[in-house]
């Protein structure tokens, strides 16, 4: 468990964090959504003890000497070394177990091949992110912090990384992930914080928060544009795809009617922008 309580931080350029409070729970994935420059990286550096807040406190109940593992901004790798050599070097620096069995277990845990011997400069961004996560796990932390881990990844890489993050959460690790992209956090996070200009402007269980803010959805399915139950809500339709507005009716009710009509819905994707999410719900 980690609690950040009313953290504030200012530089000469102005205030970058303003009374920010968040909580992380074991086995849960929390997301921090915000524009570039909203304060995400500053918050992460405070949580990791890299910088000191002007006000507020960070409390965590782990008994471990190094309870937090993190990848902030991007993995800091030695590009002329291979994955195993990088991991061994960082293990030695951190006084973590550096025997071959332990290191190979970490590589396997994050899905990196053991037979890859070439320098990491040849790795894809997704593989570099995985190696960065392996390094962050070296001291078996209770808390894992990942700053913009999806940046630069293709859709396959994003999906693969989301699955890895979910697998790590199942090991009772409390995970905090930041992004400026909604879709990735929607797919991976149990709880969502929205930060704007250094303040938490919205928070809640991810699906609950999105349901309160979303009214437009894109549905796909075979000939779904022909479903009569959807016609009162259609904004746009093309072959096998419709965009609907459910502002005055729960989308679950619309989907149920569509299924009862005999149409199979392959996907239902909410259409929401970051601009919508930074408007406080009680505004």
BAFI-3210 file (N, C-alpha, C; in Angstrom, 3 decimals, decimal comma, padded with zeros to 6 digits):
// residues 283
n [1|2|3|4|5|6|7|8|9|10|11|12|13|14|15|16|17|18|19|20|21|22|23|24|25|26|27|28|29|30|31|32|33|34|35|36|37|38|39|40|41|42|43|44|45|46|47|48|49|50|51|52|53|54|55|56|57|58|59|60|61|62|63|64|65|66|67|68|69|70|71|72|73|74|75|76|77|78|79|80|81|82|83|84|85|86|87|88|89|90|91|92|93|94|95|96|97|98|99|100|101|102|103|104|105|106|107|108|109|110|111|112|113|114|115|116|117|118|119|120|121|122|123|124|125|126|127|128|129|130|131|132|133|134|135|136|137|138|139|140|141|142|143|144|145|146|147|148|149|150|151|152|153|154|155|156|157|158|159|160|161|162|163|164|165|166|167|168|169|170|171|172|173|174|175|176|177|178|179|180|181|182|183|184|185|186|187|188|189|190|191|192|193|194|195|196|197|198|199|200|201|202|203|204|205|206|207|208|209|210|211|212|213|214|215|216|217|218|219|220|221|222|223|224|225|226|227|228|229|230|231|232|233|234|235|236|237|238|239|240|241|242|243|244|245|246|247|248|249|250|251|252|253|254|255|256|257|258|259|260|261|262|263|264|265|266|267|268|269|270|271|272|273|274|275|276|277|278|279|280|281|282|283]
n.u [000,848|000,544|000,420|000,032|-000,014|-001,486|000,544|002,758|004,620|006,910|008,667|010,994|009,675|007,052|004,169|004,083|002,923|-000,025|-001,255|-001,651|-003,100|-002,911|-003,630|-002,239|-002,859|-002,091|-001,886|-003,494|-004,007|-003,291|-004,036|-002,559|-003,605|-002,898|-002,080|001,029|003,380|001,664|002,334|002,901|005,410|006,931|005,471|005,914|008,675|008,818|007,419|009,236|011,312|013,235|013,124|012,207|009,093|007,531|005,463|003,322|003,204|004,607|003,515|004,205|003,777|005,558|008,048|010,385|013,758|014,056|011,342|010,059|009,967|010,866|010,297|011,140|010,348|012,114|013,597|016,808|019,278|022,296|023,340|025,196|025,507|024,166|020,843|020,959|023,454|023,019|021,068|022,492|024,493|022,968|021,843|024,086|024,815|022,632|022,804|021,350|020,257|022,485|022,972|023,008|020,641|018,668|018,671|017,979|015,433|014,114|014,274|012,743|010,326|009,454|009,128|011,274|013,556|015,896|017,999|018,829|021,484|022,538|023,445|021,417|020,785|019,797|017,268|013,661|011,396|009,463|010,730|012,827|011,381|010,394|012,783|013,547|011,529|012,151|014,549|013,539|012,232|014,133|014,684|012,502|010,111|007,337|005,832|005,318|006,241|005,469|006,341|004,796|004,818|003,858|004,595|005,725|005,259|003,950|000,569|000,528|002,677|001,763|-000,513|000,733|002,368|000,458|-000,691|001,480|001,744|-000,685|-000,289|001,818|000,508|-001,141|000,583|000,435|001,547|001,506|000,638|001,416|000,657|001,445|000,087|-000,568|-002,506|-005,728|-006,836|-005,032|-004,822|-007,452|-007,768|-006,097|-006,194|-007,444|-008,230|-008,496|-006,732|-006,998|-004,960|-004,354|-002,693|-001,176|-002,988|-005,201|-007,995|-010,083|-011,150|-011,521|-012,967|-012,015|-013,894|-016,289|-015,796|-015,423|-017,911|-019,503|-018,825|-018,886|-020,749|-020,783|-020,235|-018,444|-019,482|-018,808|-019,610|-020,984|-022,806|-023,969|-024,867|-027,401|-029,120|-032,164|-032,679|-030,650|-030,988|-032,245|-030,128|-027,936|-025,051|-023,224|-022,727|-021,351|-020,277|-020,487|-019,920|-020,910|-021,456|-022,694|-024,871|-025,445|-026,553|-028,840|-029,549|-028,490|-025,626|-025,513|-028,146|-028,850|-027,091|-028,041|-030,566|-029,786|-028,475|-030,606|-032,058|-030,717|-028,218|-024,713|-022,370|-019,181|-017,299|-017,218|-016,439|-015,626|-015,896|-013,931|-012,281|-009,216|-009,666|-012,346|-012,178|-010,752|-012,482|-013,979|-016,209|-018,143|-018,419]
n.v [-001,199|002,207|005,601|008,798|011,997|014,975|016,213|018,751|020,759|023,162|025,027|027,487|028,216|027,918|026,396|022,936|020,691|020,394|019,894|017,042|013,891|010,393|006,845|003,598|000,171|-003,229|-005,606|-004,188|-002,121|001,132|004,069|007,017|009,692|012,234|015,300|015,896|017,420|017,837|017,134|014,545|013,102|014,486|013,892|011,114|011,046|012,105|010,136|008,071|008,993|010,592|013,333|015,970|016,797|020,059|020,346|018,048|014,396|011,085|007,904|004,556|001,088|-001,001|-003,363|-003,719|-002,976|-001,694|-000,787|000,147|-000,141|001,259|002,647|005,453|007,963|006,853|003,605|003,394|002,188|000,295|000,475|-000,937|-003,340|-006,695|-008,012|-009,707|-008,978|-006,273|-006,565|-007,981|-006,122|-003,998|-005,362|-005,851|-003,212|-002,485|-004,197|-006,531|-009,989|-011,593|-013,911|-016,374|-017,919|-016,394|-014,010|-014,926|-015,803|-013,377|-012,266|-014,115|-013,762|-011,255|-011,797|-011,878|-013,295|-015,865|-016,555|-014,421|-012,605|-010,301|-006,734|-004,378|-002,167|-003,018|-003,785|-003,700|-000,998|-002,002|-004,295|-003,083|-001,705|-003,881|-004,933|-002,795|-002,953|-005,449|-004,775|-002,966|-004,734|-006,050|-006,006|-007,270|-005,575|-004,117|-002,240|-000,941|001,413|002,936|005,042|006,459|003,974|002,988|004,556|005,015|002,420|-000,105|-001,232|-004,040|-004,290|-002,689|-004,129|-006,479|-005,512|-004,532|-006,950|-008,082|-006,258|-006,686|-009,337|-009,042|-007,582|-009,541|-010,851|-009,615|-007,087|-003,600|-001,340|001,538|003,384|005,694|007,787|009,696|008,876|007,687|005,171|003,052|003,084|002,644|-000,006|-001,330|-000,510|-000,578|001,529|005,041|008,065|011,447|013,983|017,449|020,378|020,069|019,256|016,803|016,181|014,504|011,302|007,764|004,384|002,896|002,126|003,078|005,825|006,441|005,691|007,643|009,813|009,267|009,164|008,509|005,819|003,400|000,740|-002,534|-005,169|-007,915|-006,700|-004,835|-002,285|-002,459|-002,989|-002,462|-001,637|000,082|002,352|004,788|005,980|006,363|008,011|007,844|005,593|002,738|-000,018|-002,774|-001,270|001,070|004,293|005,446|007,499|007,531|009,210|009,532|007,047|003,968|002,384|-000,344|-001,187|-000,608|-002,313|-004,795|-004,859|-004,924|-007,384|-009,073|-008,692|-010,209|-009,583|-009,815|-008,319|-007,351|-005,617|-002,873|000,277|002,997|006,459|008,943|011,893|013,277|015,872|015,851|014,333|015,882|017,703|018,428|016,168|017,259|019,746]
n.w [000,000|-000,851|-000,050|-001,247|-000,058|-000,472|-002,136|-003,144|-005,436|-006,553|-009,030|-010,350|-012,617|-011,988|-010,308|-010,262|-009,169|-007,251|-004,314|-004,608|-004,249|-004,059|-004,035|-003,860|-004,298|-003,338|-005,960|-007,675|-010,558|-011,153|-012,997|-014,369|-015,973|-018,261|-019,975|-021,743|-019,687|-017,584|-015,022|-014,376|-014,486|-012,571|-010,255|-010,159|-009,722|-007,170|-005,726|-005,971|-004,472|-005,637|-005,909|-003,630|-002,164|-001,827|-000,079|001,730|001,898|001,478|002,098|002,834|003,449|003,228|004,213|002,970|001,891|-000,548|-001,715|-003,987|-007,465|-010,601|-013,877|-015,291|-017,544|-019,771|-020,368|-018,933|-020,469|-021,138|-024,187|-025,688|-024,514|-024,085|-023,251|-020,963|-019,918|-019,309|-017,308|-015,364|-014,694|-013,601|-011,461|-009,888|-009,270|-007,721|-005,621|-005,751|-006,188|-008,381|-009,712|-012,363|-012,609|-011,237|-012,751|-015,299|-014,726|-014,294|-016,881|-018,275|-016,958|-017,886|-020,504|-022,319|-024,674|-023,846|-025,436|-026,874|-027,830|-028,865|-028,877|-026,984|-028,425|-030,781|-030,216|-030,317|-029,380|-027,660|-026,602|-025,255|-023,306|-021,855|-020,855|-019,262|-017,336|-016,215|-014,958|-013,093|-011,464|-010,012|-007,226|-006,192|-005,787|-003,943|-005,142|-008,363|-010,712|-013,714|-016,208|-018,847|-020,449|-022,864|-024,955|-028,232|-029,034|-031,237|-032,119|-031,555|-029,805|-027,702|-026,811|-025,951|-023,891|-022,103|-021,303|-019,940|-017,792|-016,470|-015,688|-013,866|-011,891|-010,887|-009,269|-006,901|-006,852|-006,467|-008,919|-010,813|-013,609|-016,117|-018,722|-021,713|-023,302|-023,666|-024,389|-023,814|-021,002|-020,296|-021,047|-019,302|-016,593|-013,201|-011,638|-012,062|-012,292|-013,185|-014,255|-014,413|-015,164|-012,843|-010,905|-009,481|-011,223|-011,761|-010,591|-010,050|-010,116|-013,133|-015,219|-014,154|-013,997|-016,715|-017,755|-016,652|-018,107|-020,798|-023,807|-026,437|-028,622|-030,582|-032,471|-033,679|-035,941|-037,801|-040,439|-038,749|-039,016|-039,970|-037,926|-036,408|-033,829|-033,219|-034,715|-033,698|-032,403|-033,991|-035,136|-037,142|-039,838|-041,434|-043,482|-041,428|-039,169|-036,694|-035,243|-032,249|-030,185|-026,855|-024,940|-023,344|-022,466|-021,017|-022,387|-022,177|-022,261|-024,893|-026,243|-025,371|-026,575|-029,220|-029,395|-028,776|-031,054|-032,789|-033,770|-033,706|-031,614|-032,113|-031,046|-028,724|-028,465|-026,492|-027,288|-026,419|-025,351|-024,053|-023,298|-022,532|-020,214|-018,406|-017,437|-014,457|-012,799|-011,151|-012,111]
ca.u [000,000|001,241|-000,453|000,621|-000,981|-001,422|001,890|002,909|005,986|007,053|009,974|010,981|008,709|005,691|003,740|003,874|001,992|-000,827|-002,043|-002,009|-003,221|-003,266|-003,396|-001,964|-003,163|-001,490|-002,673|-004,325|-003,319|-003,831|-003,576|-002,460|-003,818|-002,756|-001,291|002,446|003,572|000,617|002,901|002,996|006,784|007,316|004,840|006,614|009,995|008,590|007,066|010,446|012,307|014,275|013,028|011,442|007,971|007,522|004,462|002,736|003,998|004,407|003,513|004,057|003,909|006,432|009,209|011,558|014,707|013,759|009,970|009,524|010,716|010,283|010,882|010,698|010,632|012,428|014,607|018,202|020,000|023,606|022,915|026,224|025,430|022,931|019,843|021,460|024,555|022,404|020,402|023,534|025,145|022,061|021,709|025,281|024,724|021,566|023,031|020,302|020,810|023,015|023,319|022,390|019,259|017,799|018,571|017,203|014,037|013,554|014,102|011,595|009,127|008,980|008,927|012,430|014,198|017,191|019,040|019,130|022,803|023,016|023,282|020,034|020,519|019,052|015,946|012,504|011,041|008,745|011,702|013,548|010,486|010,372|014,045|013,461|010,668|012,927|015,481|012,744|011,774|015,290|014,615|011,171|009,403|005,904|005,202|005,961|005,815|005,842|006,074|004,556|005,449|003,324|005,076|006,569|004,942|002,888|-000,571|000,878|003,525|000,916|-001,320|001,624|002,810|-000,693|-000,818|002,562|001,402|-001,757|000,313|002,573|-000,462|-001,628|001,572|000,171|002,304|000,734|001,216|000,958|001,042|001,013|-000,009|-001,417|-003,421|-006,808|-007,172|-004,149|-005,170|-008,773|-007,642|-005,198|-006,247|-008,609|-008,586|-007,919|-006,582|-006,793|-004,211|-004,274|-002,041|-000,680|-004,051|-006,078|-009,298|-011,082|-010,633|-012,536|-012,809|-011,890|-015,118|-017,293|-015,458|-015,687|-019,354|-020,108|-018,407|-018,990|-022,061|-020,611|-019,540|-018,357|-019,759|-018,524|-020,273|-021,425|-024,029|-024,587|-025,495|-028,797|-029,901|-033,204|-032,608|-029,616|-031,267|-032,493|-028,921|-026,815|-024,437|-022,533|-022,764|-020,761|-020,360|-020,045|-019,515|-021,792|-021,156|-023,982|-024,890|-026,322|-026,557|-030,013|-029,861|-027,259|-025,206|-025,809|-029,526|-028,806|-026,420|-028,944|-031,596|-029,147|-028,257|-031,916|-032,501|-029,999|-026,945|-023,567|-021,509|-017,797|-016,584|-017,906|-015,324|-016,069|-015,209|-013,748|-011,017|-008,617|-010,315|-013,571|-011,855|-010,188|-013,566|-014,439|-017,566|-019,073|-018,382]
ca.v [000,000|003,495|006,777|010,123|012,876|016,418|016,562|019,977|021,029|024,331|025,436|028,906|028,411|027,866|025,230|021,783|019,806|021,190|019,087|015,786|012,707|009,138|005,633|002,399|-001,029|-004,456|-006,350|-003,285|-001,252|002,484|004,848|008,468|010,209|013,681|015,814|016,123|018,627|017,980|016,877|013,099|012,670|015,076|013,074|009,831|011,246|012,273|008,825|007,240|009,607|011,259|014,735|016,168|017,727|021,238|020,033|016,731|013,248|009,782|006,857|003,189|000,186|-002,119|-003,539|-003,973|-001,875|-000,994|-001,254|000,690|-000,256|002,235|003,049|006,832|008,582|005,738|002,749|003,831|000,956|000,346|-000,047|-001,791|-004,633|-007,439|-007,927|-010,364|-008,168|-005,105|-006,974|-008,346|-004,896|-003,274|-006,159|-005,597|-001,842|-002,406|-005,234|-007,537|-011,269|-011,468|-015,222|-016,608|-018,402|-015,268|-013,070|-015,550|-015,818|-012,047|-012,127|-014,944|-013,161|-010,139|-012,272|-011,690|-014,581|-016,071|-016,808|-013,178|-012,208|-009,067|-005,527|-003,922|-001,127|-003,667|-004,173|-002,835|-000,227|-002,893|-005,139|-002,219|-001,478|-005,107|-005,016|-001,796|-003,501|-006,493|-004,079|-002,406|-005,834|-006,761|-006,134|-007,786|-004,476|-004,215|-001,193|-000,753|002,672|002,945|006,359|006,431|002,758|002,624|005,493|004,463|001,020|-000,362|-001,855|-005,358|-004,065|-002,176|-005,232|-007,398|-004,883|-004,516|-008,293|-008,236|-005,457|-007,399|-010,526|-008,592|-007,213|-010,785|-011,256|-008,751|-005,843|-002,381|-000,777|002,853|003,568|006,980|007,918|010,783|008,200|007,090|003,786|002,104|003,021|002,031|-001,453|-001,950|000,002|-000,751|002,828|006,068|009,455|012,376|015,129|018,570|021,534|019,749|018,893|015,678|016,795|013,431|009,997|006,770|003,141|003,310|002,001|003,965|007,184|006,584|005,622|008,916|010,868|008,840|008,896|008,082|004,543|002,808|-000,692|-003,302|-006,467|-008,238|-006,008|-004,222|-001,030|-002,743|-003,259|-001,458|-001,143|001,111|003,490|006,072|006,497|006,350|009,247|007,535|004,161|002,191|-001,475|-003,491|-000,333|002,214|005,141|005,777|008,411|006,981|010,222|009,439|005,647|003,205|001,641|-001,761|-001,420|-000,603|-003,545|-005,920|-004,840|-005,324|-008,828|-009,731|-008,585|-011,233|-009,098|-010,046|-007,150|-007,803|-004,691|-001,646|001,132|004,351|007,581|009,998|012,607|013,737|017,138|015,530|013,762|016,864|018,512|017,763|015,643|018,119|021,108]
ca.w [000,000|-000,869|-000,033|-001,440|000,603|-000,749|-002,605|-003,930|-005,857|-007,414|-009,541|-010,702|-013,709|-011,461|-009,544|-011,145|-008,458|-006,325|-003,356|-005,280|-003,389|-004,726|-003,247|-004,644|-003,524|-003,874|-006,933|-008,469|-011,519|-011,188|-014,129|-014,227|-017,314|-018,354|-021,084|-021,507|-018,893|-016,560|-013,697|-014,134|-014,196|-011,283|-009,215|-010,090|-009,107|-005,730|-005,172|-005,949|-003,607|-006,427|-005,539|-002,395|-002,332|-000,966|000,947|001,598|002,341|000,854|003,105|002,326|004,590|002,926|005,091|002,137|001,801|-001,795|-001,981|-005,236|-008,709|-011,519|-015,159|-015,448|-018,841|-020,660|-019,731|-019,063|-020,757|-021,798|-025,494|-026,276|-023,833|-024,368|-022,185|-019,756|-019,373|-018,679|-016,077|-014,398|-014,238|-012,711|-010,244|-009,081|-008,777|-006,717|-004,605|-005,894|-006,630|-009,737|-010,251|-013,671|-012,477|-010,874|-013,858|-016,378|-014,291|-014,555|-018,329|-018,649|-016,368|-018,713|-021,864|-023,201|-024,976|-023,187|-026,429|-027,599|-027,351|-029,512|-028,048|-026,897|-029,423|-031,861|-029,717|-030,543|-028,190|-026,742|-025,905|-024,314|-022,171|-021,057|-020,122|-018,196|-016,275|-015,542|-014,061|-011,998|-010,605|-009,465|-005,764|-005,848|-005,124|-003,715|-005,947|-009,656|-011,328|-015,132|-016,774|-020,301|-020,995|-024,179|-025,968|-029,283|-029,331|-032,200|-031,423|-031,032|-028,644|-026,623|-026,291|-025,256|-022,655|-021,200|-020,730|-018,962|-016,614|-015,759|-015,075|-012,694|-010,844|-010,302|-008,280|-005,741|-006,945|-006,721|-010,141|-011,267|-015,007|-016,655|-020,173|-022,216|-024,213|-022,901|-024,734|-023,130|-019,586|-020,198|-021,189|-018,321|-015,220|-012,336|-011,078|-012,922|-011,862|-014,293|-013,760|-015,339|-014,565|-011,520|-009,966|-009,811|-011,518|-011,732|-010,211|-009,762|-010,861|-014,530|-015,994|-013,573|-014,413|-018,146|-017,983|-016,252|-019,032|-022,193|-024,393|-027,830|-028,755|-031,908|-032,433|-034,884|-036,018|-039,147|-040,886|-037,569|-039,418|-040,328|-036,713|-036,200|-032,457|-033,134|-035,593|-033,012|-031,752|-034,933|-035,611|-038,403|-040,121|-042,647|-043,462|-040,216|-038,113|-036,424|-034,097|-031,641|-029,047|-025,807|-023,882|-022,475|-022,206|-020,803|-023,573|-021,953|-022,706|-026,355|-026,665|-025,113|-027,618|-030,479|-029,314|-028,858|-032,438|-033,544|-034,285|-032,831|-031,454|-031,969|-030,153|-028,328|-028,051|-026,144|-027,924|-025,414|-025,490|-022,802|-022,958|-021,791|-018,913|-017,471|-016,889|-013,223|-012,874|-010,417|-012,670]
c.u [000,881|000,199|000,384|-000,417|-000,644|-000,011|001,857|004,376|006,000|008,507|009,898|009,941|007,261|005,404|003,445|003,004|001,290|-001,726|-002,557|-002,014|-003,619|-002,986|-003,192|-002,168|-002,516|-002,436|-003,554|-003,450|-004,024|-003,225|-003,537|-002,490|-003,676|-001,926|000,195|002,605|002,552|001,138|003,130|004,414|007,283|006,729|005,581|007,973|009,883|008,281|008,299|011,553|013,415|014,277|012,101|010,286|008,130|006,562|003,925|003,692|003,645|004,538|003,370|004,452|004,795|007,610|010,500|012,455|014,454|012,373|009,409|010,494|010,069|011,048|010,311|011,248|010,986|013,516|016,020|019,104|021,389|023,439|023,942|026,284|024,171|022,010|020,362|022,556|024,026|021,819|021,427|024,209|024,255|021,844|022,895|025,250|023,744|021,717|021,887|020,943|021,234|023,449|022,516|020,934|018,295|017,586|017,761|015,725|013,369|013,322|012,889|010,295|008,564|008,887|010,054|013,126|015,573|018,318|019,397|020,423|023,293|022,754|021,842|019,755|019,755|017,616|014,869|012,216|010,313|009,687|012,506|012,682|010,442|011,652|014,070|012,618|011,396|013,910|014,731|012,298|012,907|015,224|013,260|010,337|007,925|005,128|006,006|005,375|006,360|005,389|005,987|005,137|004,990|003,838|005,989|006,278|003,860|001,746|-000,268|001,725|002,741|000,123|-000,471|002,071|001,669|-000,858|000,256|002,226|000,316|-001,217|001,088|001,634|-001,005|-000,653|001,537|001,066|001,329|001,397|000,569|001,535|000,570|000,940|-000,774|-002,448|-004,456|-006,946|-006,339|-004,517|-006,542|-008,678|-006,887|-005,494|-007,562|-009,146|-007,852|-007,893|-006,339|-006,134|-004,150|-003,720|-001,679|-001,719|-004,766|-007,485|-010,427|-010,396|-011,794|-012,208|-012,924|-013,211|-016,215|-017,062|-015,784|-017,181|-020,041|-019,841|-018,674|-020,442|-021,955|-019,742|-019,498|-018,499|-019,347|-019,218|-020,783|-022,787|-024,728|-025,272|-026,974|-029,690|-030,895|-033,127|-031,589|-030,004|-031,554|-031,227|-027,750|-026,372|-023,777|-022,565|-022,045|-020,765|-019,717|-019,622|-020,571|-021,250|-022,477|-023,798|-025,915|-026,427|-027,690|-030,417|-028,549|-026,897|-025,502|-027,212|-029,576|-028,175|-027,329|-030,026|-031,036|-028,916|-029,578|-032,479|-031,774|-028,686|-025,836|-022,687|-020,082|-016,997|-017,455|-016,852|-015,844|-015,234|-015,115|-012,377|-010,494|-009,271|-011,610|-013,253|-011,321|-011,238|-014,087|-015,896|-018,580|-019,084|-019,737]
c.v [001,247|004,596|008,029|011,132|014,335|016,873|017,823|020,188|022,223|024,487|026,922|029,214|028,372|026,575|024,091|020,706|020,616|020,267|017,795|014,634|011,506|007,980|004,457|001,182|-002,256|-005,159|-005,505|-002,422|000,089|003,233|006,319|009,049|011,719|014,065|015,808|017,448|018,825|017,744|015,414|012,683|013,243|014,276|011,754|009,973|011,456|010,923|007,930|007,823|010,308|012,765|014,852|017,122|018,942|021,025|018,637|015,623|012,014|008,729|005,503|002,225|-001,026|-002,156|-003,734|-002,740|-001,033|-001,424|-000,828|000,434|000,649|002,303|004,424|007,409|007,527|004,898|003,272|002,623|001,244|-000,337|-000,965|-003,166|-005,366|-007,391|-008,526|-009,523|-006,901|-005,475|-007,304|-007,098|-004,137|-004,040|-005,919|-004,199|-001,745|-003,426|-006,236|-008,858|-011,194|-012,811|-015,476|-017,039|-017,261|-014,335|-013,648|-015,645|-014,466|-011,839|-012,920|-014,322|-012,040|-010,515|-011,998|-013,021|-014,682|-016,235|-015,565|-012,591|-010,887|-007,856|-005,019|-002,750|-001,697|-004,002|-003,195|-002,058|-001,099|-003,775|-004,321|-001,927|-002,698|-005,262|-003,993|-002,278|-004,597|-005,870|-003,515|-003,477|-006,499|-006,966|-006,623|-006,723|-004,789|-003,261|-001,014|000,486|002,734|004,256|006,259|005,164|002,411|003,517|004,788|003,028|000,924|-001,085|-003,228|-005,231|-003,560|-003,306|-006,199|-006,821|-004,805|-005,879|-008,545|-007,484|-006,136|-008,637|-010,155|-008,201|-008,451|-011,351|-010,349|-007,519|-004,695|-001,648|000,567|003,101|004,937|006,921|009,193|010,217|007,413|005,601|002,780|001,970|002,394|000,509|-002,105|-001,608|-000,278|000,592|003,896|007,424|010,301|013,626|016,203|019,778|021,293|019,361|017,631|016,247|015,770|012,165|009,055|005,455|003,437|003,260|002,908|005,401|007,404|006,566|006,940|010,019|010,546|008,694|008,362|006,823|004,127|001,298|-001,321|-004,652|-006,679|-007,601|-005,271|-002,908|-001,208|-002,983|-002,131|-000,853|-000,023|002,408|004,803|006,739|006,691|007,767|009,044|006,018|003,866|000,678|-002,057|-002,573|000,758|002,986|005,652|006,746|007,906|007,946|010,024|007,998|004,883|002,395|000,150|-002,113|-001,496|-001,897|-004,754|-006,001|-005,315|-006,828|-009,592|-009,697|-009,584|-010,790|-009,334|-008,806|-007,634|-006,907|-003,478|-000,736|002,525|005,401|008,711|010,617|012,987|015,032|016,906|015,081|014,788|017,851|017,821|017,345|016,545|019,544|021,487]
c.w [000,000|-000,898|-000,241|-000,978|000,317|-001,130|-003,449|-004,255|-006,809|-007,846|-009,869|-011,769|-013,227|-010,721|-010,494|-010,498|-007,386|-005,505|-003,990|-004,280|-004,231|-003,771|-004,191|-003,754|-004,156|-004,840|-007,823|-009,379|-011,521|-012,366|-013,798|-015,637|-017,311|-019,559|-020,734|-020,766|-017,785|-015,149|-013,398|-013,721|-012,880|-010,132|-009,054|-009,416|-007,601|-005,088|-005,033|-005,072|-004,339|-006,208|-004,337|-002,646|-001,430|000,198|000,687|002,004|001,530|001,944|002,423|003,429|004,311|003,903|004,290|002,067|000,552|-002,273|-003,332|-006,384|-009,740|-012,832|-015,442|-016,739|-019,887|-020,012|-019,989|-019,237|-021,328|-023,153|-026,145|-025,604|-024,249|-023,147|-020,880|-019,103|-018,706|-017,329|-014,989|-013,819|-013,260|-011,405|-009,316|-008,482|-007,620|-005,593|-004,574|-006,321|-008,107|-010,311|-011,524|-013,558|-012,172|-012,056|-015,013|-016,006|-014,544|-016,046|-018,805|-018,160|-017,240|-020,190|-022,827|-023,433|-024,333|-024,195|-027,242|-027,036|-027,936|-028,612|-028,077|-027,828|-030,616|-031,468|-030,187|-029,263|-027,171|-025,949|-024,900|-023,088|-021,267|-020,241|-018,993|-017,036|-015,513|-014,556|-012,853|-011,007|-009,825|-007,947|-005,277|-005,144|-004,923|-004,622|-007,223|-010,316|-012,750|-015,758|-018,296|-020,959|-022,410|-025,300|-026,968|-029,649|-030,399|-031,473|-030,844|-029,777|-027,446|-025,984|-025,470|-023,912|-021,638|-020,527|-019,681|-017,677|-015,798|-015,050|-013,821|-011,556|-010,149|-009,270|-007,051|-005,698|-007,181|-007,879|-010,457|-012,647|-015,464|-018,169|-020,496|-023,194|-023,413|-023,133|-023,948|-021,654|-019,382|-020,212|-020,036|-016,865|-014,502|-011,862|-011,868|-012,230|-013,108|-013,727|-014,838|-014,604|-013,099|-010,496|-010,431|-009,982|-011,562|-011,248|-009,939|-010,433|-012,349|-015,279|-015,470|-014,021|-015,878|-018,440|-017,648|-017,276|-020,494|-022,616|-025,818|-027,881|-030,224|-031,772|-033,758|-034,792|-037,433|-039,442|-039,750|-037,910|-039,793|-039,113|-036,457|-034,798|-032,299|-033,837|-034,846|-032,475|-032,713|-035,286|-036,972|-038,593|-041,423|-042,497|-042,202|-039,063|-037,950|-035,228|-033,547|-030,481|-028,044|-024,633|-022,887|-022,162|-021,986|-022,044|-023,413|-022,420|-024,227|-026,870|-026,480|-026,195|-028,956|-030,518|-029,429|-030,272|-033,343|-034,143|-033,250|-032,807|-031,188|-031,028|-029,880|-027,707|-027,721|-026,873|-026,912|-025,589|-024,117|-022,349|-022,180|-020,361|-017,920|-016,973|-015,634|-013,329|-012,177|-010,939|-013,247]
res [x|x|x|x|x|x|x|x|x|x|x|x|x|x|x|x|x|x|x|x|x|x|x|x|x|x|x|x|x|x|x|x|x|x|x|x|x|x|x|x|x|x|x|x|x|x|x|x|x|x|x|x|x|x|x|x|x|x|x|x|x|x|x|x|x|x|x|x|x|x|x|x|x|x|x|x|x|x|x|x|x|x|x|x|x|x|x|x|x|x|x|x|x|x|x|x|x|x|x|x|x|x|x|x|x|x|x|x|x|x|x|x|x|x|x|x|x|x|x|x|x|x|x|x|x|x|x|x|x|x|x|x|x|x|x|x|x|x|x|x|x|x|x|x|x|x|x|x|x|x|x|x|x|x|x|x|x|x|x|x|x|x|x|x|x|x|x|x|x|x|x|x|x|x|x|x|x|x|x|x|x|x|x|x|x|x|x|x|x|x|x|x|x|x|x|x|x|x|x|x|x|x|x|x|x|x|x|x|x|x|x|x|x|x|x|x|x|x|x|x|x|x|x|x|x|x|x|x|x|x|x|x|x|x|x|x|x|x|x|x|x|x|x|x|x|x|x|x|x|x|x|x|x|x|x|x|x|x|x|x|x|x|x|x|x|x|x|x|x|x|x|x|x|x|x|x|x|x|x|x|x|x|x]
***
